[in-house]
Amino acid sequence: MVLEKYIRIESNVIYIWWALEDRLVKLLGMRIGRRIFIGIVSSALITSIIDLRDYIHENRLIDLPGFSQGPNVYPEGIYTSQFHKKMLFSKISLDTLSKLLWAMQGITNPVLLFRTAPSAGGLYPVDLYVSNNGLFEGLKEGLYKYDPLSHSLLLVGDTAYPSSDLIMDVDYSRTAAKYGRKAKRYADIEVGHIYHNLFIESLVSRVYPQITSIVDSSDIGLHGDTSILVSFLGLEVSMDRLGKYSVEEILYRRRSRRVYADRDIDRETFETFLDYIYLVHAFMERVLGNGVEVYLNAVEIRGIQGGFYKVAFQGGGWQLRYIGPSVSRELYETCFPVDGFHQSYVLGGKLQLVVVARSGLEDSLTEHLLTGFFSQGIVLVATALGLASVTVGGFDNERLHELLGLKYGYDPKFIIPVGWPR
C-alpha cells in the first residue's frame, strides 16, 4: 500500500537525524546546536506533513476532534483515587479517544515538536495504532495509525486486530542508530512513560487500559519489533481529593529541563515532593506491582542535612535513611562521557534521585515499563510543584551499581536531577 510505504519512509528519515544533531552540538555547543537542529527538523517535518495531508485526504485521514480540559485532580486526586475494573457496556466516543491518544504522544509545542512523553534523543521509537473492532464511536472498523504532528488517524488496514483496542508498536532500530546496545532499554522505558500518561488520562475518562499481551510485531503484521496490546475495560472510580492541575494541563506543562537556577529547595517543597513520590509509588503498586527502590542525594535542601539517602516507602509514608556524604560529583562521573555528551546538568540539580529496579533483568520489557511508569510520575509531580527535572539513562551501569553499593539483582535505571527552572 502506497500510504503504508509513505509512513514507513517518513519514520525512517528520523533515524539519521541524530548524526546532524551530534555535529551541530560539537561545533556550536549543546544549547545553540540543539536549537538549530530542532529548527531544521521542524521545518522538514511540517512540510512533509502538509504534503501527506494533501496526498491522502480521501477518507483515509481522520482529523481527531479537539477536547476540553478535565477537572483539576492532579496530582492528589489521581494518585489517591479508588478504582475498580468492570465490563465496558458502551462505546468510547471519538472525543475520548482523541484525548487518550494526545495524552500518550500528543504535541505540546508545535515549533519544537515536544511531546507529552519524553523520548531518548527525541527519536520516538513507539508508534501508536488504534484497532477498532466497533468499540470507538464515529470510526469505521479497521486499523489506524496515530499521527501526533497532525493529531489525526491514518487508516492503514481495513481489518482490525481482534484482541486489542490500542497497540504500542516499538521499533528498536530508531534508538539503536544513536544509542547502540542501550536502544532496547530506552525504547522500553518510553513505553512506561506513555502508559503512565494513558492511565492517568483514562481515570478521568472512566475507562481502564489493560495490557493484555506483548507479542512480536511481525505476528500481527506491523513493522516494529515488539507490540504491546491494550484493551479497554469499564471503570468505577472515585476521587475524593482535588489537585492544582487537570491531567491535560500537567502533561502540556511537562518538559525535560536540563538547566537549573542556583537556588536551594525549601523544606516544605521538598517534603511535599516526597509525599507526592510516595503517592506515585503506591499508585504504581496498584497498577503494575512493585519493583523499584529510590535513592536521594541532597545537595541544597533547606533544613535537610546534605548527603546520600535511601528513600523508604512504608507505613503510609516515606522515610529518609542516611547512607553517607553527598555523591554529586560521583554521580556525574558515572555519566562521563556517555552517548557522546558529558551530561554536566546532573550536577546542576539541588537534589538527584536514582531509581533502581530490584530484579536486575536488564533486557526485561516489563521491568523497563515499570520503571518508566514510575519515573514519569516523578517528573510530572515535580512539574506540579514548579520544579524542573529530566530523566537521565545514559550512565555507566557498573560504576553506578558500585557507587550505590547494590547487591546482585539490582539494576539502576535513572538519575533524575531536580531543581528550580532557570
Buried (B, 14 or more C-beta within 10 A) or exposed (E): EEBEEBBEEBBEEBBEBBEBBBEBBEEBEBEEBBEBBBEBBBEEBBEBBEEBBEEBEEEBBBEBBEBEEBEBBBBBBBBBBEBEEEEBEEEBBBBBBBBBBBBBBBBBEEEBBBBBBBBBBBBBBBBBBBBBBEBBBEBEEBBBBBBBBBBBBBBBBEEBBEEBBBBBBBBBBBBBBBBEEBBBBBBBBBBBBBBBBBBBBBBBBBBBBBBEEBBEBEEBEBBBBBBBBBBBBBBEBEBEEEBBBBBBBBBBEBBBBBEBEEEBBEEEBBBBBBBBBBBBBBBBBEBBEBBBBBBBBBBBBEEBEBBBBBBEBEEEEBEBEEBEEBBBEBBBBBBBEBBBBEBEBBBBBBBBBBBBBBBBBBEBBBBBBBBBBBBBBBBBBBBBBEBBBBBBBBBBBEBBBEBBEBEEEBBBBBBBBBBBBE
